[in-house]
Amino acid sequence: MTLFEKHIDAIEIAVKAAYWMCFFAGFVLLLAGHVTMLMAIAIGVMWLSRVTLRHIRAIRTRWDEQAAEESEIRREQRHLNRERELRLQIRRLQQPDR
């Protein structure tokens, strides 16, 4: 697990905050008529934020898929164990008492 994945929740919150701050700052700059380098920086930060959020969404989707697969494997394993236990019980019951 990478450092990014370990702190994914905190990173997601920070990226969302940065996105919205830059959105409002860019909106204010646009209304004020100051389309300058600050506006370009705000747009750049917003674009990077969206890319980061897309990456976070992909990681969470992958984790959900892995969790579903692991859950299915555990369920199948429990089913197989239960079948084996039932077969053993049937054998014990079919054996004549000694």
C-alpha positions as CSV (number, residue, x, y, z in Angstrom):
1,M,0.0,0.0,0.0
2,T,1.5,3.3,-1.0
3,L,1.6,6.5,1.0
4,F,-1.1,7.9,-1.2
5,E,-3.4,4.9,-0.5
6,K,-2.7,5.1,3.2
7,H,-3.8,8.7,3.5
8,I,-6.5,8.6,0.7
9,D,-9.3,10.1,2.9
10,A,-7.2,13.1,4.0
11,I,-6.0,13.6,0.5
12,E,-9.5,13.5,-0.9
13,I,-10.7,16.1,1.6
14,A,-7.7,18.4,0.9
15,V,-8.2,18.1,-2.9
16,K,-11.9,18.8,-2.7
17,A,-11.2,21.9,-0.5
18,A,-8.5,23.1,-3.0
19,Y,-10.8,22.6,-5.9
20,W,-13.6,24.6,-4.4
21,M,-11.4,27.4,-3.1
22,C,-9.9,27.8,-6.6
23,F,-13.3,27.6,-8.2
24,F,-14.5,30.5,-6.0
25,A,-11.3,32.4,-6.4
26,G,-11.4,32.0,-10.2
27,F,-15.1,33.1,-10.2
28,V,-14.3,36.2,-8.2
29,L,-11.3,37.0,-10.4
30,L,-13.5,36.6,-13.5
31,L,-16.2,38.9,-12.1
32,A,-13.6,41.5,-11.1
33,G,-12.2,41.4,-14.6
34,H,-8.7,40.2,-13.4
35,V,-8.0,37.5,-15.9
36,T,-4.3,37.1,-15.1
37,M,-1.8,34.5,-14.1
38,L,-3.7,34.0,-10.9
39,M,-6.7,32.9,-12.9
40,A,-4.5,30.5,-14.9
41,I,-3.1,29.0,-11.6
42,A,-6.6,28.6,-10.2
43,I,-7.7,26.7,-13.4
44,G,-4.5,24.6,-13.2
45,V,-5.1,23.6,-9.6
46,M,-8.8,22.8,-10.4
47,W,-7.7,20.6,-13.3
48,L,-5.1,18.8,-11.1
49,S,-7.7,18.4,-8.4
50,R,-10.1,16.7,-10.9
51,V,-7.4,14.4,-12.1
52,T,-6.5,13.4,-8.5
53,L,-10.2,12.8,-7.6
54,R,-10.6,10.6,-10.6
55,H,-7.5,8.6,-9.5
56,I,-9.0,8.3,-6.0
57,R,-12.3,7.1,-7.4
58,A,-10.4,4.4,-9.5
59,I,-8.5,3.2,-6.4
60,R,-11.7,3.0,-4.3
61,T,-13.4,1.1,-7.2
62,R,-10.5,-1.4,-7.3
63,W,-10.7,-1.8,-3.5
64,D,-14.4,-2.5,-3.7
65,E,-13.9,-5.1,-6.4
66,Q,-11.2,-6.8,-4.4
67,A,-13.3,-6.8,-1.3
68,A,-16.2,-8.4,-3.2
69,E,-13.9,-11.1,-4.6
70,E,-12.5,-11.8,-1.2
71,S,-16.0,-12.0,0.3
72,E,-17.1,-14.4,-2.4
73,I,-14.0,-16.6,-1.8
74,R,-14.7,-16.7,1.9
75,R,-18.3,-17.6,1.3
76,E,-17.3,-20.4,-1.1
77,Q,-14.8,-21.7,1.5
78,R,-17.4,-21.7,4.3
79,H,-19.7,-23.6,2.0
80,L,-17.1,-26.2,1.2
81,N,-16.2,-26.6,4.8
82,R,-19.8,-27.1,5.7
83,E,-20.2,-29.8,3.0
84,R,-17.1,-31.6,4.3
85,E,-18.4,-31.5,7.9
86,L,-21.8,-32.9,6.7
87,R,-20.1,-35.7,4.8
88,L,-18.1,-36.6,7.9
89,Q,-21.2,-36.6,10.0
90,I,-23.0,-38.8,7.5
91,R,-20.0,-41.3,7.5
92,R,-20.0,-41.4,11.3
93,L,-23.7,-42.1,11.4
94,Q,-23.5,-44.8,8.7
95,Q,-20.7,-46.7,10.5
96,P,-21.9,-49.5,12.7
97,D,-21.3,-49.0,16.4
98,R,-18.4,-50.9,17.7
